[in-house]
Amino acid sequence: MVASIIYLVNSHDDIIDYDSIIIRVMASDLMNMNKSGNMLLLMKTLISGGAKKILVDMKGLESIDSSGISVLIETAKLIRQRNGNLALSNVPLWIQKIFEPFKPDLFINIYNTHDEVINFFKLV
């Protein structure tokens, strides 16, 4: 799991404007009971620190279980409470099929590419 900033609006202030930053979190190969606790801790830390736009890139994800899905749902709830948004990108088709019963698209924005995510976050 790696976090990086993928979009930053130039600012002349010394104050961090979290409305202008998109933080990308690369999902590890597994989002299961053994690893999801670390992911949730990272997300809570980012959100409590002020992050309002988080992208979870699922390109390298090989397996997800209910605890991994719970982390995404909990993160979406937490960030929405602070007027932020969570987006997923590069979600493999097999994972999308796992997500279908949960209907995450009702509360998590899912996109194919980073450019689509950046365009979405520019509008919110």
SESE-49652 format. One record per residue: residue number from 1; residue in one letter; x, y, z of N, C-alpha, C, O in turn. Coordinates in pm, 1 decimal. Atoms other than C-alpha are relative to their C-alpha. Layout:
<atoms>
{pos NUM | code A | npx X | npy Y | npz Z | capx X | capy Y | capz Z | cpx X | cpy Y | cpz Z | opx X | opy Y | opz Z}
...
</atoms>
This chain:
<atoms>
{pos 1 | code M | npx 85.7 | npy -115.2 | npz 0.0 | capx 0.0 | capy 0.0 | capz 0.0 | cpx 91.1 | cpy 122.5 | cpz 0.0 | opx 176.7 | opy 138.0 | opz 87.1}
{pos 2 | code V | npx -80.2 | npy -119.9 | npz 16.3 | capx 151.3 | capy 328.7 | capz -115.3 | cpx -93.8 | cpy 117.2 | cpz -21.1 | opx -194.3 | opy 103.9 | opz -91.0}
{pos 3 | code A | npx 80.6 | npy -120.2 | npz 20.0 | capx 7.2 | capy 679.0 | capz -98.1 | cpx 84.1 | cpy 104.5 | cpz -70.6 | opx 202.9 | opy 119.1 | opz -41.9}
{pos 4 | code S | npx -68.7 | npy -108.8 | npz 68.6 | capx 99.1 | capy 964.7 | capz -329.1 | cpx -102.5 | cpy 105.0 | cpz -39.7 | opx -222.2 | opy 77.4 | opz -47.9}
{pos 5 | code I | npx 87.1 | npy -107.5 | npz 47.0 | capx -41.8 | capy 1296.7 | capz -440.0 | cpx 7.2 | cpy -1.3 | cpz -151.5 | opx 116.4 | opy 7.5 | opz -207.7}
{pos 6 | code I | npx -3.6 | npy 6.7 | npz 145.4 | capx -146.4 | capy 1277.7 | capz -805.5 | cpx -45.0 | cpy 129.4 | cpz -66.4 | opx -26.8 | opy 146.1 | opz -187.0}
{pos 7 | code Y | npx 44.0 | npy -125.0 | npz 59.4 | capx -292.7 | capy 1622.5 | capz -856.0 | cpx 8.7 | cpy 107.5 | cpz 106.0 | opx -44.1 | opy 90.8 | opz 216.0}
{pos 8 | code L | npx -16.8 | npy -107.6 | npz -95.1 | capx -202.2 | capy 1946.0 | capz -686.2 | cpx -11.0 | cpy 131.9 | cpz -73.5 | opx 61.2 | opy 156.5 | opz -170.1}
{pos 9 | code V | npx 13.1 | npy -133.7 | npz 56.0 | capx -316.5 | capy 2295.8 | capz -769.9 | cpx 107.7 | cpy 86.1 | cpz 64.1 | opx 123.5 | opy 85.7 | opz 186.2}
{pos 10 | code N | npx -102.3 | npy -88.1 | npz -54.8 | capx -33.0 | capy 2543.5 | capz -732.3 | cpx -63.2 | cpy 108.8 | cpz 84.7 | opx -163.2 | opy 169.5 | opz 46.5}
{pos 11 | code S | npx 51.1 | npy -100.6 | npz -91.6 | capx -87.9 | capy 2776.1 | capz -441.7 | cpx 117.1 | cpy 83.3 | cpz 48.7 | opx 229.1 | opy 34.1 | opz 62.4}
{pos 12 | code H | npx -106.2 | npy -89.6 | npz -46.5 | capx 108.2 | capy 3074.0 | capz -321.0 | cpx -4.7 | cpy 16.7 | cpz 151.2 | opx 72.3 | opy 94.7 | opz 207.2}
{pos 13 | code D | npx 11.1 | npy -6.9 | npz -145.2 | capx 5.0 | capy 3027.0 | capz 40.4 | cpx 80.5 | cpy -111.1 | cpz 63.6 | opx 114.1 | opy -210.4 | opz -1.0}
{pos 14 | code D | npx -67.0 | npy 105.4 | npz -75.4 | capx 182.9 | capy 2828.3 | capz 306.4 | cpx -100.2 | cpy -96.5 | cpz 62.2 | opx -61.4 | opy -192.2 | opz 129.1}
{pos 15 | code I | npx 104.9 | npy 82.9 | npz -55.7 | capx -150.9 | capy 2673.9 | capz 402.4 | cpx -35.2 | cpy -110.4 | cpz -100.2 | opx -49.0 | opy -84.8 | opz -219.8}
{pos 16 | code I | npx 39.2 | npy 110.5 | npz 88.1 | capx -239.4 | capy 2332.0 | capz 263.7 | cpx -149.3 | cpy 10.4 | cpz -26.5 | opx -230.3 | opy 12.1 | opz 66.1}
{pos 17 | code D | npx 140.3 | npy -3.3 | npz 40.4 | capx -563.9 | capy 2352.5 | capz 69.9 | cpx -38.6 | cpy -141.0 | cpz -43.5 | opx -12.3 | opy -181.3 | opz -156.8}
{pos 18 | code Y | npx 33.3 | npy 138.8 | npz 28.3 | capx -698.0 | capy 1998.4 | capz 88.6 | cpx -105.6 | cpy -15.3 | cpz -108.6 | opx -125.1 | opy -125.0 | opz -160.8}
{pos 19 | code D | npx 94.6 | npy 6.7 | npz 111.5 | capx -966.5 | capy 2085.5 | capz -166.1 | cpx 72.3 | cpy -11.0 | cpz -133.6 | opx 11.2 | opy -47.3 | opz -234.1}
{pos 20 | code S | npx -74.1 | npy 2.0 | npz 125.6 | capx -690.0 | capy 2103.7 | capz -427.6 | cpx 95.4 | cpy -118.9 | cpz -11.9 | opx 174.9 | opy -125.6 | opz -105.6}
{pos 21 | code I | npx -91.4 | npy 114.9 | npz 0.0 | capx -511.0 | capy 1777.1 | capz -345.7 | cpx -79.4 | cpy -129.6 | cpz -15.2 | opx -179.0 | opy -151.4 | opz 53.6}
{pos 22 | code I | npx 53.4 | npy 135.5 | npz 12.0 | capx -598.2 | capy 1427.1 | capz -463.6 | cpx 108.3 | cpy -94.3 | cpz 50.4 | opx 220.7 | opy -93.2 | opz 0.2}
{pos 23 | code I | npx -95.7 | npy 96.3 | npz -53.5 | capx -427.7 | capy 1156.0 | capz -261.8 | cpx -34.0 | cpy -137.0 | cpz -57.9 | opx -145.9 | opy -186.4 | opz -44.2}
{pos 24 | code R | npx 19.8 | npy 133.8 | npz 57.2 | capx -382.1 | capy 825.5 | capz -442.0 | cpx 59.0 | cpy -103.4 | cpz 93.6 | opx 175.0 | opy -93.3 | opz 133.6}
{pos 25 | code V | npx -44.9 | npy 111.7 | npz -81.7 | capx -357.3 | capy 512.0 | capz -232.4 | cpx -2.8 | cpy -123.3 | cpz -89.0 | opx -107.0 | opy -159.6 | opz -143.6}
{pos 26 | code M | npx -8.9 | npy 122.1 | npz 79.1 | capx -236.7 | capy 203.3 | capz -414.2 | cpx -37.2 | cpy -117.9 | cpz 89.7 | opx 29.9 | opy -144.9 | opz 189.3}
{pos 27 | code A | npx 39.2 | npy 118.5 | npz -76.5 | capx -419.9 | capy -102.3 | capz -284.0 | cpx 110.0 | cpy -104.6 | cpz -13.0 | opx 167.8 | opy -122.3 | opz -120.2}
{pos 28 | code S | npx -98.7 | npy 106.5 | npz 7.1 | capx -183.1 | capy -382.0 | capz -194.8 | cpx -60.0 | cpy -118.3 | cpz -75.4 | opx -175.1 | opy -112.6 | opz -118.5}
{pos 29 | code D | npx 48.4 | npy 115.8 | npz 74.6 | capx -215.6 | capy -720.5 | capz -360.3 | cpx -119.6 | cpy -66.9 | cpz 68.5 | opx -203.0 | opy -128.8 | opz 2.2}
{pos 30 | code L | npx 109.1 | npy 61.7 | npz -74.6 | capx -452.3 | capy -836.5 | capz -84.9 | cpx -70.1 | cpy 103.4 | cpz 87.7 | opx -5.0 | opy 181.9 | opz 156.6}
{pos 31 | code M | npx 78.6 | npy -78.0 | npz -95.5 | capx -732.2 | capy -655.7 | capz 95.3 | cpx -86.5 | cpy -101.3 | cpz 73.1 | opx -203.6 | opy -121.9 | opz 40.9}
{pos 32 | code N | npx 69.7 | npy 103.6 | npz -73.8 | capx -826.1 | capy -923.4 | capz 342.2 | cpx 10.2 | cpy 28.5 | cpz 149.8 | opx 62.1 | opy 132.3 | opz 190.7}
{pos 33 | code M | npx 3.1 | npy -19.3 | npz -143.9 | capx -868.7 | capy -967.8 | capz 716.0 | cpx 138.6 | cpy 28.9 | cpz 56.7 | opx 150.6 | opy 104.3 | opz 153.4}
{pos 34 | code N | npx -135.2 | npy -19.8 | npz -51.0 | capx -491.7 | capy -976.4 | capz 766.6 | cpx 56.3 | cpy 138.3 | cpz -32.3 | opx 138.0 | opy 190.6 | opz 43.6}
{pos 35 | code K | npx -59.7 | npy -126.0 | npz 43.6 | capx -418.0 | capy -652.0 | capz 579.0 | cpx -94.4 | cpy 119.9 | cpz 5.1 | opx -48.6 | opy 233.8 | opz -2.7}
{pos 36 | code S | npx 93.8 | npy -111.9 | npz 9.5 | capx -735.3 | capy -443.0 | capz 587.5 | cpx 10.5 | cpy 96.0 | cpz 118.1 | opx -23.1 | opy 213.6 | opz 104.7}
{pos 37 | code G | npx -17.6 | npy -88.3 | npz -115.8 | capx -661.6 | capy -306.4 | capz 935.6 | cpx 98.8 | cpy 111.4 | cpz -28.0 | opx 76.3 | opy 225.9 | opz 11.1}
{pos 38 | code N | npx -99.0 | npy -102.2 | npz 36.1 | capx -353.9 | capy -125.6 | capz 803.6 | cpx -57.7 | cpy 102.0 | cpz -96.9 | opx -30.8 | opy 221.6 | opz -86.0}
{pos 39 | code M | npx 62.0 | npy -88.6 | npz 97.6 | capx -552.4 | capy 17.1 | capz 515.0 | cpx -96.7 | cpy 95.8 | cpz 69.0 | opx -97.3 | opy 215.4 | opz 39.7}
{pos 40 | code L | npx 94.8 | npy -85.0 | npz -71.3 | capx -824.9 | capy 146.3 | capz 746.0 | cpx 73.9 | cpy 102.9 | cpz 84.7 | opx 32.4 | opy 218.7 | opz 90.5}
{pos 41 | code L | npx -79.0 | npy -93.1 | npz -79.9 | capx -564.8 | capy 303.0 | capz 975.5 | cpx 55.9 | cpy 112.6 | cpz -87.4 | opx 51.6 | opy 229.5 | opz -49.0}
{pos 42 | code L | npx -51.5 | npy -101.7 | npz 91.8 | capx -405.2 | capy 481.7 | capz 679.2 | cpx -110.7 | cpy 95.1 | cpz -41.9 | opx -91.6 | opy 216.7 | opz -40.5}
{pos 43 | code M | npx 110.7 | npy -84.3 | npz 44.6 | capx -741.5 | capy 607.9 | capz 555.8 | cpx -47.6 | cpy 92.5 | cpz 111.1 | opx -70.9 | opy 211.0 | opz 86.8}
{pos 44 | code K | npx 42.3 | npy -83.1 | npz -112.3 | capx -846.3 | capy 731.7 | capz 900.2 | cpx 101.5 | cpy 110.3 | cpz 27.6 | opx 64.0 | opy 223.4 | opz 58.7}
{pos 45 | code T | npx -105.6 | npy -98.8 | npz -22.1 | capx -511.7 | capy 908.2 | capz 938.5 | cpx -6.5 | cpy 110.0 | cpz -105.4 | opx 1.5 | opy 228.2 | opz -72.3}
{pos 46 | code L | npx 8.8 | npy -99.3 | npz 107.2 | capx -541.6 | capy 1079.2 | capz 598.9 | cpx -121.5 | cpy 90.8 | cpz 19.1 | opx -111.3 | opy 212.8 | opz 5.9}
{pos 47 | code I | npx 123.9 | npy -76.9 | npz -14.6 | capx -901.0 | capy 1187.1 | capz 663.5 | cpx 6.9 | cpy 90.9 | cpz 122.3 | opx -31.4 | opy 207.6 | opz 114.7}
{pos 48 | code S | npx -9.9 | npy -84.2 | npz -120.1 | capx -836.0 | capy 1310.2 | capz 1017.7 | cpx 103.5 | cpy 110.5 | cpz -19.0 | opx 96.1 | opy 214.6 | opz 46.3}
{pos 49 | code G | npx -99.6 | npy -102.4 | npz 31.4 | capx -537.1 | capy 1500.7 | capz 878.6 | cpx -50.9 | cpy 106.4 | cpz -95.9 | opx 16.5 | opy 207.1 | opz -118.0}
{pos 50 | code G | npx 58.9 | npy -101.6 | npz 85.9 | capx -765.7 | capy 1687.7 | capz 639.3 | cpx -25.1 | cpy -40.8 | cpz -143.4 | opx -82.9 | opy 36.6 | opz -219.8}
{pos 51 | code A | npx 20.7 | npy 43.4 | npz 138.4 | capx -769.7 | capy 1483.9 | capz 318.5 | cpx -148.4 | cpy -1.3 | cpz -34.5 | opx -230.8 | opy -48.8 | opz 43.5}
{pos 52 | code K | npx 139.2 | npy -4.5 | npz 43.8 | capx -1090.2 | capy 1539.5 | capz 123.3 | cpx -23.1 | cpy -74.5 | cpz -131.5 | opx -137.1 | opy -102.7 | opz -168.6}
{pos 53 | code K | npx 11.4 | npy 68.2 | npz 129.6 | capx -1016.8 | capy 1365.5 | capz -207.1 | cpx 98.3 | cpy -115.9 | cpz -1.7 | opx 219.0 | opy -95.9 | opz -14.9}
{pos 54 | code I | npx -85.5 | npy 118.7 | npz -2.8 | capx -885.4 | capy 1009.8 | capz -192.4 | cpx -38.8 | cpy -92.3 | cpz -114.3 | opx -155.9 | opy -124.4 | opz -134.1}
{pos 55 | code L | npx 15.2 | npy 96.7 | npz 107.8 | capx -839.0 | capy 779.4 | capz -488.2 | cpx 66.4 | cpy -129.2 | cpz 44.3 | opx 183.2 | opy -128.3 | opz 83.2}
{pos 56 | code V | npx -59.0 | npy 131.3 | npz -25.2 | capx -785.2 | capy 408.9 | capz -424.0 | cpx 18.7 | cpy -66.8 | cpz -135.0 | opx -78.0 | opy -100.8 | opz -203.1}
{pos 57 | code D | npx -34.5 | npy 65.6 | npz 126.0 | capx -605.5 | capy 258.1 | capz -722.8 | cpx 8.1 | cpy -149.5 | cpz 26.3 | opx 91.8 | opy -194.7 | opz 104.4}
{pos 58 | code M | npx 10.6 | npy 143.4 | npz -26.6 | capx -694.1 | capy -110.7 | capz -734.2 | cpx 68.4 | cpy -84.5 | cpz -106.6 | opx 40.0 | opy -203.5 | opz -120.5}
{pos 59 | code K | npx -64.0 | npy 69.8 | npz 111.3 | capx -472.0 | capy -203.1 | capz -1026.8 | cpx 71.6 | cpy -127.9 | cpz 42.4 | opx 61.8 | opy -228.8 | opz -27.4}
{pos 60 | code G | npx -77.7 | npy 116.2 | npz -41.5 | capx -252.5 | capy -446.0 | capz -832.9 | cpx -72.9 | cpy -94.6 | cpz 93.3 | opx -14.5 | opy -191.2 | opz 142.5}
{pos 61 | code L | npx 76.0 | npy 81.8 | npz -94.5 | capx -528.5 | capy -595.2 | capz -620.6 | cpx -28.6 | cpy -138.3 | cpz -58.6 | opx -82.6 | opy -150.4 | opz -168.6}
{pos 62 | code E | npx 21.1 | npy 137.7 | npz 44.6 | capx -541.7 | capy -973.4 | capz -649.7 | cpx -111.6 | cpy -69.7 | cpz 75.5 | opx -168.3 | opy -167.4 | opz 26.5}
{pos 63 | code S | npx 102.4 | npy 65.1 | npz -80.2 | capx -787.9 | capy -1058.3 | capz -373.6 | cpx -60.2 | cpy 100.6 | cpz 97.2 | opx 10.3 | opy 184.1 | opz 153.7}
{pos 64 | code I | npx 68.8 | npy -84.2 | npz -97.4 | capx -1048.8 | capy -882.7 | capz -160.4 | cpx -106.3 | cpy -84.9 | cpz 68.1 | opx -173.0 | opy -165.9 | opz 3.8}
{pos 65 | code D | npx 106.0 | npy 70.2 | npz -71.6 | capx -1276.3 | capy -1018.5 | capz 110.0 | cpx -91.2 | cpy 102.7 | cpz 65.7 | opx -78.2 | opy 222.6 | opz 41.1}
{pos 66 | code S | npx 98.2 | npy -90.1 | npz -59.8 | capx -1557.1 | capy -872.1 | capz 318.5 | cpx 64.7 | cpy 106.6 | cpz 87.6 | opx 12.0 | opy 217.4 | opz 97.7}
{pos 67 | code S | npx -65.9 | npy -101.6 | npz -82.2 | capx -1314.2 | capy -694.5 | capz 551.6 | cpx 60.9 | cpy 109.5 | cpz -87.5 | opx 63.4 | opy 226.0 | opz -47.9}
{pos 68 | code G | npx -51.3 | npy -100.6 | npz 93.6 | capx -1153.6 | capy -520.4 | capz 253.8 | cpx -110.8 | cpy 88.4 | cpz -52.8 | opx -93.5 | opy 209.7 | opz -64.6}
{pos 69 | code I | npx 115.5 | npy -77.3 | npz 45.4 | capx -1493.8 | capy -414.4 | capz 123.8 | cpx -47.5 | cpy 92.1 | cpz 112.7 | opx -85.8 | opy 206.4 | opz 87.7}
{pos 70 | code S | npx 40.3 | npy -81.1 | npz -115.6 | capx -1579.1 | capy -290.9 | capz 475.3 | cpx 88.7 | cpy 122.6 | cpz 16.6 | opx 40.8 | opy 229.9 | opz 53.4}
{pos 71 | code V | npx -91.4 | npy -114.3 | npz -8.7 | capx -1269.4 | capy -69.8 | capz 473.4 | cpx -41.1 | cpy 108.3 | cpz -99.1 | opx -42.3 | opy 226.6 | opz -64.8}
{pos 72 | code L | npx 41.0 | npy -97.7 | npz 101.1 | capx -1384.9 | capy 97.0 | capz 151.8 | cpx -130.2 | cpy 69.3 | cpz 41.3 | opx -143.6 | opy 190.6 | opz 25.6}
{pos 73 | code I | npx 127.7 | npy -57.9 | npz -43.4 | capx -1736.7 | capy 148.9 | capz 288.3 | cpx 21.6 | cpy 94.3 | cpz 117.9 | opx -32.2 | opy 205.0 | opz 119.5}
{pos 74 | code E | npx -28.1 | npy -84.0 | npz -117.5 | capx -1608.9 | capy 284.3 | capz 621.7 | cpx 73.7 | cpy 127.8 | cpz -40.9 | opx 44.5 | opy 236.0 | opz 10.0}
{pos 75 | code T | npx -73.2 | npy -117.4 | npz 48.6 | capx -1367.0 | capy 516.2 | capz 440.6 | cpx -94.1 | cpy 97.5 | cpz -69.3 | opx -85.2 | opy 218.5 | opz -48.4}
{pos 76 | code A | npx 96.3 | npy -86.8 | npz 69.2 | capx -1647.0 | capy 648.2 | capz 220.1 | cpx -86.8 | cpy 74.8 | cpz 100.7 | opx -113.8 | opy 193.5 | opz 82.7}
{pos 77 | code K | npx 82.0 | npy -65.4 | npz -102.4 | capx -1859.4 | capy 720.5 | capz 528.2 | cpx 78.8 | cpy 109.1 | cpz 72.1 | opx 29.6 | opy 220.3 | opz 90.9}
{pos 78 | code L | npx -82.2 | npy -96.4 | npz -73.7 | capx -1576.1 | capy 893.3 | capz 714.1 | cpx 30.6 | cpy 124.9 | cpz -81.6 | opx 20.6 | opy 236.7 | opz -31.1}
{pos 79 | code I | npx -38.6 | npy -114.5 | npz 81.6 | capx -1470.1 | capy 1113.6 | capz 426.0 | cpx -121.0 | cpy 85.4 | cpz -36.4 | opx -109.4 | opy 207.3 | opz -49.0}
{pos 80 | code R | npx 122.4 | npy -76.0 | npz 28.9 | capx -1828.2 | capy 1212.5 | capz 343.9 | cpx -40.8 | cpy 85.3 | cpz 119.6 | opx -94.4 | opy 194.7 | opz 102.1}
{pos 81 | code Q | npx 30.8 | npy -77.3 | npz -119.8 | capx -1874.7 | capy 1326.0 | capz 705.4 | cpx 80.4 | cpy 130.2 | cpz 5.4 | opx 40.8 | opy 226.2 | opz 71.5}
{pos 82 | code R | npx -85.5 | npy -118.5 | npz 4.1 | capx -1595.9 | capy 1576.2 | capz 636.4 | cpx -8.5 | cpy 69.5 | cpz -135.5 | opx 82.2 | opy 142.8 | opz -175.0}
{pos 83 | code N | npx 25.7 | npy -62.5 | npz 130.4 | capx -1740.3 | capy 1684.2 | capz 300.2 | cpx 105.0 | cpy -35.0 | cpz -104.5 | opx 142.4 | opy 48.4 | opz -186.9}
{pos 84 | code G | npx -95.6 | npy 46.8 | npz 98.3 | capx -1492.6 | capy 1478.8 | capz 101.7 | cpx -58.6 | cpy -111.8 | cpz -83.8 | opx -176.1 | opy -146.1 | opz -70.5}
{pos 85 | code N | npx 43.7 | npy 108.1 | npz 88.8 | capx -1511.2 | capy 1202.1 | capz -158.0 | cpx 108.0 | cpy -105.4 | cpz -14.8 | opx 227.6 | opy -76.9 | opz -9.1}
{pos 86 | code L | npx -85.9 | npy 114.0 | npz 27.5 | capx -1363.3 | capy 860.6 | capz -219.3 | cpx -29.9 | cpy -47.3 | cpz -140.8 | opx -145.9 | opy -55.2 | opz -181.3}
{pos 87 | code A | npx 17.5 | npy 54.8 | npz 134.6 | capx -1306.0 | capy 727.1 | capz -568.9 | cpx 90.7 | cpy -121.8 | cpz -15.7 | opx 198.5 | opy -128.9 | opz 43.2}
{pos 88 | code L | npx -79.4 | npy 117.8 | npz 33.3 | capx -1181.4 | capy 392.9 | capz -697.8 | cpx 34.5 | cpy 6.6 | cpz -147.5 | opx -44.6 | opy 54.5 | opz -228.7}
{pos 89 | code S | npx -36.1 | npy 10.2 | npz 142.0 | capx -992.4 | capy 341.0 | capz -1021.4 | cpx 65.2 | cpy -135.1 | cpz -25.5 | opx 109.4 | opy -204.1 | opz 66.4}
{pos 90 | code N | npx -61.8 | npy 126.0 | npz 43.6 | capx -861.1 | capy 45.0 | capz -1217.7 | cpx -56.1 | cpy -120.5 | cpz 74.4 | opx 18.5 | opy -209.6 | opz 115.1}
{pos 91 | code V | npx 65.2 | npy 111.0 | npz -69.8 | capx -1113.3 | capy -188.5 | capz -1056.1 | cpx -18.9 | cpy -113.9 | cpz -99.6 | opx -93.7 | opy -99.5 | opz -196.2}
{pos 92 | code P | npx 15.6 | npy 112.8 | npz 92.1 | capx -1080.6 | capy -528.5 | capz -1225.3 | cpx -146.3 | cpy -45.7 | cpz -8.2 | opx -222.0 | opy -32.6 | opz 87.9}
{pos 93 | code L | npx 137.3 | npy 43.6 | npz 23.3 | capx -1401.3 | capy -670.1 | capz -1370.1 | cpx -45.6 | cpy -101.9 | cpz 103.8 | opx -159.9 | opy -96.2 | opz 149.1}
{pos 94 | code W | npx 39.6 | npy 102.1 | npz -97.4 | capx -1400.1 | capy -966.4 | capz -1130.7 | cpx -31.9 | cpy 62.8 | cpz 135.6 | opx -117.8 | opy 12.8 | opz 208.2}
{pos 95 | code I | npx 30.0 | npy -68.8 | npz -126.2 | capx -1393.2 | capy -725.4 | capz -834.5 | cpx -131.3 | cpy 76.3 | cpz -13.6 | opx -210.3 | opy 81.1 | opz 80.7}
{pos 96 | code Q | npx 127.3 | npy -68.5 | npz 21.7 | capx -1675.6 | capy -521.3 | capz -985.8 | cpx -116.7 | cpy -95.5 | cpz 19.5 | opx -220.8 | opy -56.7 | opz 72.6}
{pos 97 | code K | npx 106.0 | npy 99.8 | npz -16.9 | capx -1881.7 | capy -840.0 | capz -991.6 | cpx -21.6 | cpy -33.4 | cpz 148.0 | opx -134.7 | opy -55.4 | opz 191.3}
{pos 98 | code I | npx 11.7 | npy 22.6 | npz -144.2 | capx -1805.9 | capy -899.5 | capz -622.6 | cpx -74.4 | cpy 116.8 | cpz 65.3 | opx -152.7 | opy 97.3 | opz 158.3}
{pos 99 | code F | npx 61.1 | npy -120.9 | npz -56.0 | capx -1916.2 | capy -540.7 | capz -550.7 | cpx -149.6 | cpy 10.2 | cpz -28.7 | opx -222.0 | opy 73.6 | opz 48.0}
{pos 100 | code E | npx 138.4 | npy -19.2 | npz 45.3 | capx -2251.8 | capy -571.7 | capz -732.8 | cpx -105.8 | cpy -11.3 | cpz 110.3 | opx -193.2 | opy 75.1 | opz 117.3}
{pos 101 | code P | npx 104.7 | npy 8.9 | npz -103.0 | capx -2458.8 | capy -693.6 | capz -433.4 | cpx 2.8 | cpy 117.0 | cpz 100.0 | opx -99.8 | opy 150.6 | opz 159.3}
{pos 102 | code F | npx -14.4 | npy -108.8 | npz -96.5 | capx -2323.4 | capy -405.8 | capz -218.6 | cpx -38.9 | cpy 135.7 | cpz -59.0 | opx -60.0 | opy 232.2 | opz 14.4}
{pos 103 | code K | npx 32.0 | npy -123.3 | npz 71.7 | capx -2403.6 | capy -140.3 | capz -482.6 | cpx 86.8 | cpy 117.9 | cpz 46.2 | opx 34.2 | opy 221.6 | opz 86.6}
{pos 104 | code P | npx -87.1 | npy -106.8 | npz -49.5 | capx -2096.5 | capy 68.3 | capz -392.8 | cpx -7.8 | cpy 128.0 | cpz -83.3 | opx 26.5 | opy 236.0 | opz -35.3}
{pos 105 | code D | npx 8.1 | npy -119.3 | npz 84.9 | capx -2157.4 | capy 303.0 | capz -685.4 | cpx -101.8 | cpy 100.6 | cpz 53.0 | opx -106.4 | opy 213.7 | opz 4.6}
{pos 106 | code L | npx 93.2 | npy -93.5 | npz -61.2 | capx -2434.1 | capy 458.8 | capz -473.3 | cpx 71.6 | cpy 96.2 | cpz 95.5 | opx 21.4 | opy 205.3 | opz 122.7}
{pos 107 | code F | npx -70.4 | npy -85.7 | npz -95.3 | capx -2173.6 | capy 600.0 | capz -231.1 | cpx 150.6 | cpy 7.7 | cpz -23.0 | opx 219.6 | opy 82.1 | opz 46.6}
{pos 108 | code I | npx -141.1 | npy -7.1 | npz 37.8 | capx -1829.9 | capy 539.0 | capz -388.8 | cpx 6.4 | cpy 19.5 | cpz -151.0 | opx -58.5 | opy -52.8 | opz -226.5}
{pos 109 | code N | npx -15.1 | npy -28.4 | npz 143.2 | capx -1731.1 | capy 683.3 | capz -725.5 | cpx 103.7 | cpy -95.3 | cpz -59.0 | opx 215.6 | opy -105.5 | opz -8.8}
{pos 110 | code I | npx -88.0 | npy 98.7 | npz 62.1 | capx -1577.6 | capy 419.8 | capz -953.5 | cpx 30.4 | cpy 43.6 | cpz -143.5 | opx -60.6 | opy 70.3 | opz -222.0}
{pos 111 | code Y | npx -43.8 | npy -45.3 | npz 132.0 | capx -1373.1 | capy 515.5 | capz -1262.1 | cpx 103.2 | cpy -96.6 | cpz -56.4 | opx 166.6 | opy -172.8 | opz 16.6}
{pos 112 | code N | npx -96.7 | npy 87.4 | npz 66.6 | capx -1158.2 | capy 336.9 | capz -1516.8 | cpx 142.2 | cpy 55.1 | cpz 3.2 | opx 238.0 | opy -21.2 | opz 15.6}
{pos 113 | code T | npx -133.4 | npy -59.4 | npz 11.8 | capx -868.4 | capy 583.8 | capz -1536.4 | cpx 19.9 | cpy 112.0 | cpz 101.7 | opx -75.5 | opy 163.8 | opz 159.8}
{pos 114 | code H | npx -32.5 | npy -111.9 | npz -89.5 | capx -690.2 | capy 843.2 | capz -1325.6 | cpx -51.6 | cpy 131.6 | cpz -56.7 | opx -95.3 | opy 218.5 | opz 18.8}
{pos 115 | code D | npx 50.3 | npy -123.5 | npz 60.6 | capx -787.6 | capy 1114.0 | capz -1574.5 | cpx -147.8 | cpy 20.9 | cpz 30.8 | opx -190.2 | opy 133.3 | opz 57.4}
{pos 116 | code E | npx 142.4 | npy -11.2 | npz -34.9 | capx -1156.1 | capy 1039.2 | capz -1512.3 | cpx -17.0 | cpy 42.6 | cpz 145.5 | opx -104.7 | opy 122.8 | opz 177.6}
{pos 117 | code V | npx 7.4 | npy -35.9 | npz -141.8 | capx -1096.4 | capy 1063.8 | capz -1137.6 | cpx 37.2 | cpy 147.0 | cpz 19.0 | opx -30.3 | opy 219.5 | opz 92.1}
{pos 118 | code I | npx -42.5 | npy -140.1 | npz -12.4 | capx -910.1 | capy 1394.3 | capz -1171.6 | cpx -110.3 | cpy 92.1 | cpz -48.8 | opx -139.2 | opy 193.5 | opz 14.8}
{pos 119 | code N | npx 110.3 | npy -83.3 | npz 50.9 | capx -1192.2 | capy 1535.9 | capz -1382.7 | cpx -115.9 | cpy 3.6 | cpz 98.2 | opx -176.0 | opy 109.0 | opz 118.6}
{pos 120 | code F | npx 106.9 | npy 3.4 | npz -100.5 | capx -1447.3 | capy 1423.0 | capz -1122.9 | cpx 35.7 | cpy 89.7 | cpz 118.9 | opx -45.9 | opy 170.8 | opz 162.8}
{pos 121 | code F | npx -38.0 | npy -77.4 | npz -117.1 | capx -1251.7 | capy 1575.2 | capz -835.5 | cpx 11.1 | cpy 149.8 | cpz -29.3 | opx -4.3 | opy 231.0 | opz 61.9}
{pos 122 | code K | npx -2.1 | npy -142.5 | npz 35.4 | capx -1212.6 | capy 1904.9 | capz -1023.0 | cpx -138.4 | cpy 61.2 | cpz 13.1 | opx -151.7 | opy 181.0 | opz 37.9}
{pos 123 | code L | npx 137.5 | npy -49.2 | npz -3.6 | capx -1591.8 | capy 1932.8 | capz -1023.1 | cpx -59.2 | cpy 4.4 | cpz 140.5 | opx -160.3 | opy 70.9 | opz 162.8}
{pos 124 | code V | npx 55.7 | npy 1.9 | npz -137.1 | capx -1644.9 | capy 1865.5 | capz -651.0 | cpx 83.6 | cpy 82.3 | cpz 93.9 | opx 51.8 | opy 91.9 | opz 212.5}
</atoms>
